[in-house]
Amino acid sequence: MVVGGGIAGMQSALDLANSGYYVYLLERSGAIGGAMAQLDKTFPTNDCSM
Amino acid sequence: MTLSEVTGVSGSEGNFTVSVKEHPRYVDTSKCIACGECAAKCPKKVDDTYNASTKKRKAIFVKYSQAVPLKYQIDADECIYLQKPGKCGFCAKVCPAGAINFEDTEKHHEINVGSIILAPGFQAFDPKDAGIWGYGTLPNVITSMQLERYCSATGPTEGHLIRPSDGKPARKIAFLQCVGSRDENKCGNGYCSSVCCMYAIKEAVIAKDHVPGLQTTIFFMDMRTHGKDFDRYYQRAKTESGVRFMRCRVHGVEPHGTDGDLRLHYINEEGRQVEEYYDMVVLSVGLQTPKPVVRLAKDLGIQLTSGNFAATSNFMPVLTSKPGIFTCGAFAGPKDIPQSVIEGSAAAAGVGNLLAMSRHTLTRDKTFPAERDISCEEPKIGVFVCHCGSNIAGVVDVSSVADYAATLPGVAHVERNLFTCSQDTQDLMVNLIKEKGLNRVVVAACTPRTHEPLFRETLKAAGINEYLFEMANIRNQNSWVHAKEPAKATAKAKDLIRMAVAKVSPQFALHQLSVPVTRSALVIGGGLAGMTAALNLADQGFPVHLVEKSDQLGGFARMLDHTWKGDEIKPQLANMSARIENHYNITLHLQSEIKEVEGFVGNFRTTIQNKAGDKTVIEHGAGIVATGGRRYRPLKEYGYGDIKGVFTGIEFDTLRKAGDINVREGKTFVFIQCVGSRQKDRPYCSKVCCTHSVQSAIRLKKEDATRKVYILYRDIRTYGERELLYKEARQLGVIFINYELHGKPLVKHDMAGIQVEVWDHVLHRPLFISADVVILAEAILANQDGKKIAQLFKIPVDSDGFFQEAHAKLRPVDFVTDGMFVAGLAHYPKPVEESIAQAMAASARAATLLSKESITLEAIKATVVEDNCDGCALCLDVCPFSAISLMEYTNNEGKISRRIEINKAQCKGCGLCQGTCPKRGVFVAGFSLDQINKQVAAALAV
């Protein structure tokens, strides 16, 4: 079980699911994404955080 | 599971029972199609926390437009109906899908799991209560998160940077650093939040892009840009973007006049009192663990640090104090995105190690019916026009669009749906494809980015090839942006569908490639990172070949004593070495080097050669590059090599440990930081040296409090909870003197001994220190043979010689070349625990490959047209994935011809080769020139 659906939790959940484990991903709010989803652009590529 | 939180955990490692409370959403997610009708009608406006309260949302809301799941939810505390049943309830009345469920209740689940990863994240410090910055009372004082939202196109001002008080464009912005960090007086957070310096620079640069002529000043104590390429960005912000940096902590913000202007009063580096006026002040707020998370940790019996972060060992940076409970991200100490992603993977590696025996026991694969061969059929295209509630149908005349689609060549059936993506429509599509014998499908709806995978699955379920599909985006690119021009939007919808039909008509079935995986790994480099990765993969059950150039394991770490938390490194290395030598899954190749590499993801064949010249071929599915780094030798700098008593930091550790008389009896010690780092020829920070020197200084002072210890530094970069060491050093009386790059200290030797001269910024005069020992904090450099390995594996290195990851933020351990990963100093200078985390992450990433018997590769790939390709090789240069090679062929008459060959495993189908080829010698399946020409022709034909 991964508790928290921010960028760290999502990465854990994906890596585990992709290597053959059943994962419960818990998120306190209504959608995953965490703090990173609030950022406008990120260094160094100026990619949209979405 | 959204809206869910852990309320309790029982059991132990391998067998936990987690109690989960799921809060009611009051919206049925299986019905909600996120059309937004509910929020449009909802009369209740509340602060939008996603937008850091810079704007309002409704009581029924979706967190943001790209949210996953994209489902509305009702904020029960704010909902008029839920607070006073009988009132309002508009959302339920207007919802076209009948998704509103006011009767929804809280649910409790007991979930049995083998392991838990805690990634609860952080909350930004709230500067309201401290009062002194005027946050909450002065409208033009905002937090850094609010500035992010102001700069964002989805924010309150659609990306226009204006003053909250009067909506005027901002002209002059000040950023105040360390708000809620490095500050025990006002908030109790003694640690450094690690990320604020870098985000403030980014925000200042981006703000300047938004408002031409904008002046930005960042007030800071130490500029902590210690990450990969961060220092370069800092320099560019100064020189190219013109961001002004002022070393000073500003202790308050005052209003100036009545127009909303702000006054900052501070003392500059020359010691003068300065007053400056700003339009806006941005508070660079720090990171802290949310209170409910602290409570949860205490309930679970997980140890926390003094800063309320999960306590971890430097050797096991993602394991909490409780076995089986891992952690990652900001809960394990304040950190940035790449380090959070690395730890996310590292925690997966920890779990993978623990639960290796149960891999594949609970997962299952989807099955689909056999595929119908349509190669001999004429196109029979089905077009599905989506209303998307009123999202499309409210603007576009969908019935006329559907009638028009029926007239297009090849179209056999047209259907309109309220929601094409709904489950009942998928069932309908499957039946129609079967009944009418459709062999191509066009869905005119929203974006393929979110919905193409769903429809491709539907095609598979109907027994036709999933690539016989095309989407026309008549919502995002049409009805949403042309909402005020319905007639034109209707015409454009017809154009888009005509183009999609033209493109899909010549489409043929494509098949994903299935490539078997050699389920073993090659780890290059037997340092701490390589050893960690090898052990983790081996423990997960994968055979590993560990190749080390030298005659022993340990690498750079053999020169180190302690981690920053004080854990002894040498016993750990000995322990790991012994495990590696005895591990049934690890083959150790000492004194061996990589000679040749061939193959691709899942199927590499690497030839290594040992000292005796014997060659061994290793077949492996994945590879981890952990070739380490080396230390800089500061010859001719600061008297190193000439003056007795001048050592590098690592030499000094050895001497001190050996009880060297100079150290033992020394009274005055001077550390000089950034020796070889952060200068023109090496414009990066070596990340570990500040903490290392501070730790050494503490030890010297603790051994003998009468010693004088000086640290000459440019910025002290004791990031995260290392800040506590910096504080301890100051309390012990270590003297820190700041110097600038243009005024480096001078080290001389005379009759009296060593003299160190440095300009003191506080006293405004040179300071002369008679030193017994001078310690140079040397830089960490990339290994010289990295370039050779890079060439062999076709992986890139950066201008500093470190390996370049696939994406600085989101793929920090992957290479662009699939199946290859990076860890440790080979990637960038970093401390022990970050090397270990990255090595575990590399192991987890490799395990995602090695856990499979075979991997499937997307079918959208470049294909060579043998008759047209003449081997001009123009495409070789543009291919970003090194997927193309030039081959020579001899025909029956003995004539030699040249032609390119595509490695399908490496090709990503980007199409650059097709765009470059002057002879139509190569095309990308699914995007052939024929298809694109037909699409363009259809666009122009009205």
Interface residues (C-beta under 8 A of the other chain):
Chain A: M1 V2 V3 G4 G5 G6 I7 A8 G9 M10 Q11 S12 D15 L16 A17 N18 S19 G20 Y21 Y22 Y24 L25 L26 E27 R28 S29 G30 A31 I32 G33 G34 A35 M36 A37 Q38 L39 D40 K41 T42 F43 P44 T45 N46 D47 M50
Chain B: M1 T2 L3 S4 E5 V6 F16 V18 V20 R25 Y50 N51 A52 V62 K63 Y64 Q66 A67 V68 P69 L70 K71 Q73 I111 V113 S115 I116 I117 L118 A119 P120 G121 F122 A124 M145 E148 R149 C151 S152 A153 G155 M198 Y199 K202 I206 D229 F230 Y233 F326 C328 G329 A330 F331 I337 S340 V341 E343 G344 S345 A347 A348 A349 V351 G352 L355 S358 R359 H360 L362 T363 H807 A808 K809 A844 R845 A847 T848 S851
